[in-house]
Amino acid sequence: MTRSLALVGAAILLLSGSCGPSFAQATDGAEARLKARNIALPALRPPLGNYVYAVQTGSLLFVSGTVSLAKGKVGKDLTADQAYQAARQAGLMSLARAQSVIGSLDRVKRVVKVTGMVNCAEDFGDQPKVMDGVSDLLVEVFGDAVGKHARAAVGMAALPNNGAVEVELILELD
């Protein structure tokens, strides 16, 4: 009987495409992953204009552009590594905005698209490396299956309040 139960357990793991600890990770939601990694979402300030943090239409959530607190032009005032951290921080603020609208990040079925804008010097060309800051965060929070996404990483002459990075998200919800 014990052998039969072991075979059934092994069959379940094979069918699920998982073995060992990764199976437990796959069942963790985004909220549990945030907690397990000691990642705290920042407190939100009211919008600075006539807009809302996010709009849901059907199963899609469009999160408004979130500008990093880090300021300056990447490649002039900030390094690519500093801008990577700024993109991560803007990603955290974007997740806080999404959570405030939908209640729980566990409702996210798929990160569909990230648009990243980098306030950069004219000769700076590492926008994709900068935007890896938010992309890496989303995979860390949601895992590969949900967190990997389509992305645009573009350079800009200026961003609001001289922010270094701005991030927009499109999320599919359950």
KENU-281758 format. One record per atom (N, C-alpha, C): x, y, z. Coordinates in pm, whole numbers, plus 50000, padded with zeros to 5 digits. Atoms other than C-alpha are relative to their C-alpha. Last residue first. Layout:
XYZ...
//
This chain:
500975011149991491485358548727498605005550011500515004249869493405389248619499124987849989501235007850018495605397648319499604994650137500125012749929498085425548390498704993349964501275005950038499225454648174499984986250061500265014350001501965474848340498634997049940501435003150017503475509448290499854984849995500435013750030506905519448425498494999749986501455001249986508665553348432499604986249949500685011150066512395557248499498495001350020499065007750080514875584448599499304989649914499845013949955512295609548719500924992449905498645004550025512945645648613500264985850052499204997049881509635656048771501444995149989500564991049899507795639748480500905001350123501155006449934510135622848227499465009650106500384995249867512595638047980498824991850050499264987649974514465630647655499715005450139500794987750008513185594847658500905012050028499364988249944514825561347595499155012349975499664989050090512695530647534500665011550075499064992249919512275496447688500545011149911499354989450076509225477947553500895007650097499474987649943508205445047705500505009549893499544992050113506295412447661500455013450057500924991050069506075393047983500625005449872499334996750127507535366748214499005007349910499254987550000505775369648552500725003649873500904988449991503035343448529500765013049976501225002750077504925312048418499075012149995499824999450145508325324848534498684999249923499445012050060507405332248895500045001349849501035008550061505015359449018500524986749946501284999749929507105379649266499004989949945499795003749860510615371149144498684999050075499765014450000509505371848779500224995150143501265006650033507995406348835500154984849995500924999349885511125418749014498724992349971499505009649902513425406848733499094999650123500275013550052511275425448480500454989350098501425003249977511275457148691499694985949951500324997849859515055459348719498564996650032499915013049933515495443848373499725001350149501355005349980514255477748258499994985750052500694992349896517705492748311498654993550031499385003949873519395465248110499345007350117500455013449959516885470747827500614995350132501354999849944517575508447829499514986050039500275012049920521305502547773498625000250067500715010350077521775526947485499664987350076500225011949916522865559947641499184989749922499175011250048524225584947382499834987250083500185002650143521455611047423500764987749951499134991750083521485609147801499874995349855498585003150018518585590847953500735010349914499524986350021515145593548105501514999049988498784996449928514195556848068500405014249960499434987950059510685546247972501175004550087499034992949918509545510948044500615011649925499414989350080506425494747905500905008050093499364989149926505665461448065500505010049897499054990950064503255437147907500505010250099500105000150145501085406947989501105008549936499484986850034501885398648350500105000049848498864998650092499645368448385500425014649994499885012550074496935354748618501235000349909499294998550127497155382748872500224986349938500964999950111494485376849137500675001249864500285014050033497165367049391498984999049887499215003350118498185403749376499854985349962498925009549977495355410349618500734997149869500065006349869492785438149656501154990650030500575013650012492285446349287499964992550132501205000450084492695484549300499354986150001501014991049943495145488949587498684999649923500585006249880497055457949473498905008850059500875011050043497605472949128499294993950119501164994150065498925505349277499014989249956500824994349892501215486349514498745006449942500695011249935502455465849217499115004850115501045004550093503235498049029499214988350059501094990249989505105511649333498854996149907500645002149870507185479749344498835009650019500785012350009507875482848970499274997050131501224996150073508965519149017499094987849982500814992249907511415506249281498705004749933500555009549902512725479449046499065007550096501055007450071513145505748773499344989950093501124990850015515065528249016498834993149929500664999349869517285498749110498805009449996500605013249980518085492948741499244999950132501284999350071518685530848714499274986550007500904991849919521385528548980498625000749936500335007749879522985499648791499065007750092501005010150038522765518748459499604991650121499465011350075524615547448625498864990649961500115013249937522905579648726500654989549911500134998149856523465616548652499974986850077499434986849967524795613448294500005001750152498854998150088524195578248160500655013550021499175011849994520725577948313501115001549896499805006950128519355613048336500964988350019498844997150083518135624848673500074991749874500094989350099515835615648958501285001249919498674996150044515235584949168499885010049885499604988949914511685585149304501415004849964499125003149887510655563649009500275012550084498684994150013507725573548789500804997050126499464997249867504705550648774501445004849984498564998349993502705550148452500435004350139499464987250046499135539448514501515000550012499454992349888498335502648564500665012549942499024990850055496055487348298500475009050115499784988549913494225457248444501135008349939498734992850006492845432048196500015011950096499035006649912490125406148266501365007150000500015014450018487315427648132500984993850097501005002150103488385463648165500044985249965500265013750044490215472648482498925000249894501355002050053491665507248525499894985549956500165011050096494675515548739498554999249958498845009049999496125542648960499914989149895500075010149895493465568148864501214990849988499965013950047493795600348665499874990750119501375004550018493335638148699499994986249935500774993950108496765646148832498624994049994499634985950012499235639449114499245007249890499524996150134497605606549211500245015049992501084997750097497245602449591500595003649863500464986249989500345588749762498845001649904500374992050117500805551549801499645014250039501274993049979502715533150072499735008949879500024986649940505505511549936498595005350021500474990350099505225473949880499925013750067501144991849957507355454050120499625009649888500194988850091509585426149996498745007450043499954987449924510685403550281499955012249907498784993050043511305374850034500185013450072498855009049983508805351450203501325006949965499745001849856506285379950236501254991650023499554987149946506455389749870500414998550146498624997950048506285353149769500555013350051499115008549919503215347649988501455001949958499974994149866501435377449824500934992150092499134988250000502395364949478500115006150139500484988350072500815331249538500995011450012499994987549924502625299749637499485011249914501314998149939501525268449448499945012650086500994997450103504475269549209498635002650060499914986350044506905272949499498895003449901500524991449893505715240449654500055014549958501455002049998506225222149323499375008950106500604990850096509695237649293498484998549994500334986949947510675220349618499345009449900499354994349883510545184949480499535013950034499445009549906509435176549130500585007850115499174995149891507235195148890500524988550082498794994350057505635189448551500965005050104499994985649975502225185248712501225006749940501074993650078501845151348548499995015150019499675000650143505225139948679498965007149916498894990750025504475152049032500395000249852500554986449989501075134749029501105010249971500784997450121502685102648902499425014150001499044997650108505285103749180499285003249869499374987049977502545107549440500975003549890501024990050030500595078449291500585014150017500134999550146503755057149290498975010449958498804993450052504445066049655499935001249848500144985749973500855057549747501215007849946501044994750089501165023949575499835014950019499394999050132504475016449754499005006049900499114988449995502815024150087500665002349865500834988050000500005000050000500875012650000
//
